[in-house]
């Protein structure tokens, strides 16, 4: 005879299990320590501080203000003032927030506490400074190839240009007349610099050569050997007798001007270095490359301080502001401004939709960018406002496709802009004297000028 199986509900089984557990531990109930009220109070206080700390601070501040007002109101009778102070210090018995003692300084709220109540205004875009429009003043012909580089002499009397015809020409800045032609390079001249402390002109080119010309004799007196490929850019340090060159071998080389020694070889870029700038303050060397990066270099250590990777396309031009501790970089995606020494991003200058080959800035805060299609954009440096756009006129006899600007610079006064172009000419621009803020008003719309950061 088989035994009958009795099925119980889950509820009954759970209840029985609970009862057995209860009976098992019942004998130990008397051994539990008594509840410590002080410990419980400390625990509640810690939890409250953790969850409601900011609220508690605000409440305590309000209590301190209430006490202060009660003590410094002579019109109130002393009994009422004492009652207000007592309620402020003690608080209600049912309050969640425990009172931790009177406030250390009974003073009215200032600074941060009052700022909590006032909504913060959105930052307003500053109105750009008015700049006169620029117009073409003079066209100089004489080179037989693309004019690739330009440099103005510190005395502001003449300027030099280098071109694909392998000749360096020196022109009178006042009348545009040719003063002298220097031959020696066997390929396109890509960079020129005039020393402010010596009668020297430095040049570099696609023949891998870096030359130092003595302008008293118009002859080459030094060669700097070391680059493995074309040298695209050259810069002189403003205070130390060193020369920095860079180019297609993705290195920047620092030369001792007198001994011709290669002091440093700055490596790190992975593609052609198209532009560089030297300055007296840190970072002393800034390079822009076709690998889309900008590097800031410590000249003393010969090492990279940091790498800026914000650009998405090749960086072909770097320009340092003459007085502000900032610099700009140009790429087909954007022109960007940066703050020295750490390379902090300031703002984008958007709108010049071309391959930007060159830039120049003058002490008045006029930034000019020149494109591969002959377009020139004029910007206000501080606000990034684009106040003028020009299309360079092609020299008669040249094709429209030769409207390309390869380099540009302001003269020492900042009043004349010299550009070198693909139509084999040099063009000089200057401000329109007849223009005023009434004839050429600023078309300034703040909603368009929002700074795009990323």
Rosetta blueprint (number, residue, H / E / L):
1 X L
2 X L
3 X L
4 X L
5 X L
6 X L
7 X L
8 X L
9 X L
10 X H
11 X H
12 X H
13 X H
14 X H
15 X H
16 X H
17 X H
18 X H
19 X H
20 X H
21 X H
22 X H
23 X H
24 X H
25 X H
26 X H
27 X L
28 X L
29 X H
30 X H
31 X H
32 X L
33 X L
34 X L
35 X L
36 X L
37 X H
38 X H
39 X H
40 X H
41 X H
42 X H
43 X H
44 X H
45 X H
46 X H
47 X H
48 X H
49 X H
50 X H
51 X H
52 X H
53 X H
54 X H
55 X H
56 X H
57 X H
58 X H
59 X H
60 X H
61 X H
62 X H
63 X H
64 X H
65 X H
66 X H
67 X H
68 X H
69 X H
70 X H
71 X H
72 X L
73 X L
74 X L
75 X L
76 X L
77 X L
78 X H
79 X H
80 X H
81 X H
82 X H
83 X H
84 X H
85 X H
86 X H
87 X H
88 X H
89 X H
90 X H
91 X L
92 X L
93 X L
94 X L
95 X L
96 X L
97 X L
98 X L
99 X L
100 X L
101 X L
102 X L
103 X L
104 X L
105 X L
106 X L
107 X L
108 X L
109 X L
110 X L
111 X L
112 X H
113 X H
114 X H
115 X H
116 X H
117 X H
118 X L
119 X L
120 X L
121 X L
122 X L
123 X L
124 X L
125 X L
126 X L
127 X L
128 X L
129 X L
130 X L
131 X L
132 X L
133 X L
134 X E
135 X E
136 X E
137 X E
138 X E
139 X E
140 X E
141 X E
142 X L
143 X L
144 X L
145 X L
146 X L
147 X E
148 X E
149 X E
150 X E
151 X E
152 X E
153 X L
154 X L
155 X L
156 X L
157 X L
158 X E
159 X E
160 X E
161 X E
162 X E
163 X E
164 X L
165 X L
166 X L
167 X E
168 X E
169 X E
170 X E
171 X E
172 X E
173 X L
174 X L
175 X L
176 X L
177 X L
178 X E
179 X E
180 X E
181 X E
182 X E
183 X E
184 X L
185 X L
186 X L
187 X L
188 X L
189 X E
190 X E
191 X E
192 X E
193 X E
194 X E
195 X L
196 X L
197 X L
198 X L
199 X L
200 X E
201 X E
202 X E
203 X E
204 X E
205 X E
206 X L
207 X L
208 X L
209 X L
210 X E
211 X E
212 X E
213 X E
214 X E
215 X L
216 X L
217 X L
218 X L
219 X E
220 X E
221 X E
222 X E
223 X E
224 X L
225 X L
226 X L
227 X L
228 X L
229 X L
230 X L
231 X E
232 X E
233 X E
234 X E
235 X E
236 X E
237 X L
238 X L
239 X L
240 X L
241 X L
242 X E
243 X E
244 X E
245 X E
246 X E
247 X E
248 X L
249 X L
250 X L
251 X L
252 X E
253 X E
254 X E
255 X E
256 X E
257 X L
258 X L
259 X L
260 X L
261 X L
262 X E
263 X E
264 X E
265 X E
266 X E
267 X L
268 X L
269 X L
270 X L
271 X L
272 X L
273 X E
274 X E
275 X E
276 X E
277 X E
278 X E
279 X L
280 X L
281 X L
282 X L
283 X L
284 X L
285 X E
286 X E
287 X E
288 X E
289 X E
290 X L
291 X L
292 X L
293 X L
294 X E
295 X E
296 X E
297 X E
298 X E
299 X L
300 X L
301 X L
302 X L
303 X E
304 X E
305 X E
306 X E
307 X E
308 X E
309 X L
310 X L
311 X L
312 X L
313 X L
314 X L
315 X E
316 X E
317 X E
318 X E
319 X E
320 X E
321 X L
322 X L
323 X L
324 X L
325 X L
326 X E
327 X E
328 X E
329 X E
330 X E
331 X E
332 X L
333 X L
334 X L
335 X E
336 X E
337 X E
338 X E
339 X E
340 X L
341 X L
342 X L
343 X L
344 X E
345 X E
346 X E
347 X E
348 X E
349 X E
350 X L
351 X L
352 X L
353 X L
354 X L
355 X L
356 X E
357 X E
358 X E
359 X E
360 X E
361 X E
362 X L
363 X L
364 X L
365 X L
366 X E
367 X E
368 X E
369 X E
370 X E
371 X E
372 X L
373 X L
374 X L
375 X E
376 X E
377 X E
378 X E
379 X E
380 X E
381 X L
382 X L
383 X L
384 X L
385 X L
386 X E
387 X E
388 X E
389 X E
390 X E
391 X E
392 X L
393 X L
394 X L
395 X L
396 X L
397 X L
398 X L
399 X L
400 X H
401 X H
402 X H
403 X L
404 X L
405 X E
406 X E
407 X E
408 X E
409 X E
410 X E
411 X L
412 X L
413 X L
414 X L
415 X L
416 X E
417 X E
418 X E
419 X E
420 X E
421 X E
422 X L
423 X L
424 X L
425 X E
426 X E
427 X E
428 X E
429 X E
430 X E
431 X E
432 X L
433 X L
434 X L
435 X L
436 X L
437 X L
438 X L
439 X L
440 X L
441 X L
442 X L
443 X L
444 X L
445 X L
446 X L
447 X L
448 X L
449 X L
450 X L
451 X L
452 X L
453 X L
454 X L
